[in-house]
């Protein structure tokens, strides 16, 4: 018998809190637990020695922003993956199905070739990610109709086109300077995240997550099919546009600051579906919380496994692919 949803919800919240606190202690600069607690208790204290001042900087200017953005990125990928899988009724759909990752990757690669400024790279990645999804929408829209199948197919076409453009930029890029920067960015990382990135990106992602959660009961109606949803009085065209816009803003914002991080939006919704069922009223909040905890653990591993930080895209693929295969075998595909 499935446990009450409140039990899972409280467990996921507690899991996030525990991982958040543990992550504060993890890093190459070792800080004793007593010092971490002291800095957290008195963050603005002026009567501190030089060592404590350094620990204050490490915690509040390096670790805390990265921990928060990792949790927000994970929550965004988790809920976007669950949203897309719901409206497209396809268990293999990921947050990047509409081409936002390829478009954002092209924008970032172009900015790396033209500029050296991180802000320009983020701006280009976000803008071209949105452009890619807009093109997908225009291709998929047939007259007054918007088919979910045509959206997926158009997303594959647009994604392939921008992937080819990325390959072209990598081909012409300088081998010793620009090409390594492009390759590393495309593999995904939170190493360069600053407080400014948190302040500019987090509000957009959090707002879109809230909108998706507020619409969560409508996902169950959309999963019945477009015709059935219309008969129940749902304006499917407007609802699809709202859901796709919010999901795209989340994905584009994540790509802009963190690069392309795969598998999170694919694996997390399936794991939550095993826990709370297919009811989107429960699935969407659970996916956001599970994605937050999962992303934070992955980022901690990327920082701590080796002496040099491993790109997040590599870690998520190494963990996600075998785990997804395990889920497939364990459930015989019934929950996928």
N, C-alpha and C positions, 0 to 999 in steps of 0.2 A: 504494500500500500504506500502511495506517495506521501511523503511528509508534508505538513502544512507549508505554504509558501513563505509565511512569516519566519519559519525556522530557517529556511534556506537564505532568506534575505538578511536576517540578523547574522547568520554564519558568514555570509559574504562580506558584510560590513566589518565584522570583527577581523576577518582575514585581511582585509585592506588595511585596517589600523595596525595590525601586528607587522605586516610586511613594510608598511610605511616607517614604523619605529625602528625596525631592524635595519632598513636601508640607510638610516641616518648614521649608523656606525660603520658602514661598509665603505671602503675607499683606500687608496694608496697612502693617504695621510691618516695614520692611526690616531684616533681620539678616544680616550678612555670614556667609559659609560658615565662616570661621575661628571666629567667635564661636559659631555653632551647635555646632560640634564641641567647642569649649571648654566650653560649658555642659553638653553631653551627657556629656562626660568627667568633669566635676566638678560634678554637680548640687547637692551639699550643701556645697560649699566656702563657708566663711565669709569668706575673704579675697578678696572681689570688690568692685568699685566699683559706683556707683549704676546706671550704664548696663547693666552685666552683670547686676545684680540684676533690672532691668526685663526684660531679655531672658530671664532665667530664668523669671520669672512668665509671660511671653508663651508660652514654649515648653511649660512643664509644667502651666500652669493654663488655657491657652486652646487652643493648637494641638494638643498631644498628645492630650488627651481627645477633641477633635473628630475627629482623624484615626483614633483607635482605634475610636470609636463608629461612624464612617462605614464602616470596614472590617467591623465586626461586623454592622451593619445590612445592608450589601451581601451578606455571606455568608449571613445569615439569609434575605433575600429570594430569593437565588439558589437555595439548597437547598430552600426551601419551594415555590418555583415548580416545580422539578424533581420534588419529591415529589408535589405535587398533580396535575401533568400525568401522572405515572406511575400513580397509583392510580385517577384518573378516566379514564385513557386518552383524554384530550382535549388537543390541543396548544394550545388557546386559554385554558386554565385559568390563572389567576394566583393569588398567595397570598391575594387578597382575595375569592375566589369564594364563600366561605361567609358573607359579610356582615360580616366583622370590621372592614373599613375604614369602612363606613357606620355600624355600631354605635359604633365608637371615635370617629368624627367627631361623631356626635350627643352622646356623652358629653362630649367636649371642648367643643363649642359650648355645651352646658348649663352646664358648669363656668365657662366664660368669662362667661356671663350672670349667674351666681350669685356667683362668687368672682373674686378677682384673683390668687390664689396659683397659681403654676406647678405645684406638687406636686398640688394638687387637680385641676387640668386633666389631668395625667398619670394620676392615679388614676381619674378618671371615664372617661377614654378607654380605659384598660385594662379596667376593670370592664364597661363597656357593650360593648366589643368581644367579651369573653368571653360576655356575655349574648346577644349577637346570634348567635354560633355555637351556643350551647346551644339557642336557639330553633330554629335551622336543623336541628340534630340531632334535636330532638323532633318536628318536622314531618316530617322525612324518614324517620324510623324507622317502619316498617309492621309492627306486631306484633313478631316476633323477627327480622325481616329488616331489613337496612340496605342500600339500593340506592344505588350511586354516582350514578345518574341522578337519583334523587329528592333526593339531597343537593345536586346542582348546581341543580336547579329550586327547591328550598327556599331555597338561598342567594340566588338571584336575587330571590325574593319578599321575603325578609327584608331584603336590601340595598336594594331599592326602597322598602320601608316606612320604614327608618331614613333614607334619603335624603330622603323626603318630610318627615320630622320635622326634619331639618337645615334644609330650606328654610323650614319654619314658624318655626324659631328665628331664622333670618336675617331673616325678614320682620318679626318683632317686636323685633329687636335695635336698640339705639340706633345711628343711622346714622353718627355721628361717632366713637364710641369702641368699642362692642362689635362692630359689624358688620365693620369692617376687621380686628379681631383674629381673628374667626372665619374670615374669608376667607383671611387670611394663614396661619393654622394649618392649614387644610384643604389648602393647596398644598404643604405639607411643607417642613421646614427643620431644620438642625442648629445654627442660630445660637445658640440658647439652651441648648445642651447643657453641662452642668457635670460636674465630677468625680464628684459624688454620683450623677448619672444613670448614669454609666459603671459605678460600683460596684454599683448596685442592679439595673440592667437587663442588663448584660453577662453575669453568671453564668447567668441564666435562658436567654438566647439561646444561649450557648455550650453549656450542658448539653443543650438540645434538639437542637442541631446534632449533637452527639456521638451522641445516641440515634438520630437518623435515619441517620447514617453507619453505625452498628453494625447497623442493620436493612437496609442497602442491598441485600443480595443477595435479600431477600424481595420487594423491589419487582418484580424480574423475574418472580417467580412470580405476584404479583398481577396483573401486566399480561396474563397468560394468561386471566384471567377468574376470577370468584369460585368457580364450580363446579370448575374445574380445580385451583385452589389448595387447595380443601378435599380433593380426591382425593389430593393430595400431602401431606396431613397438616397443613396450615396452618390455624390457628384465625383465620379471616379477620375475624371480628367484633372480637376483641381487638386484632388487628393494625391494623385500620382505626382503632379508637379511639385507640391509641397514636400512630399517625402523625398523625391529625387533631388530637389534643390537643397534641402537640409543635409542629406547624406553626402551630396557632392561638396558642399561647403566644408563639411567635416573632413572628408577625404583630401580635398585640395589643401586645406590648412595643414593637415598632417604631413602631406608630401612636401609642402613648402618649407617646413622647419625640420623635418626628420628624414626626408628622403622616402624611398619605397620600402615599406615594412610589410612583408607578405605573411600569409598563413594565419595571422591573429584573427582577422575578420572571418576566416573560413572555419577554423577549428573551434573557437570559443562558443559561437552559437550552437554548434552541435553538442558540445559538452553540456551547455546549459539546458538544451532540449532534453537530454537524458535525465537531468536533475529535476526540472520543473514542468516538463511537458511542452507541447507545441502551442499552447495558448499564449499569444503574443502579449496579453495583459501581464503575464508573468515573465515571459521570455526576454522582452526588451530590457527591463530593469536588471534582470539577472545577467544578461550579456554585458551590459555596461559595467557592472560591478566585477564580474569575472574577468573581463578584458582588462580592467584597471589593475587588478592583482597580478594577472598573468604577464602583462607588459612590464610591470615593475620588477618582477622576478627575472624576466629575460634580460632587462637592462642591467640588473645587478650582476647576473652571470657574465654578460658581455664585458662589464668593467673589471671583473675579478678573476676570470678563468686563467688568463695569461698576463704576461707583463705588458703586452700591448693590447689596447682595446679592440675587441672583435666587432665588426659591423653587425647591427641588429638583424638585418635581413638574413645573414648567414645563420645566426643562432635560432631565429624563429623558424627557418626552414628545416634545420637539423632536428629541432624538437617537434615541429608541427607535422611534418610529413609522416614520420613513423607513428606518431600519436593518432593521426587521422586514419592511417591504415589499421591501427589497433581498434579504433572505434568502428570501422567498417566490418572487421571480422567479428567483433564482440556482439554487434547488433544485427549482423547479417544484412545490413543496409536498411533495416526497418525504420530507424530514427533519422536517417540521412535524407 
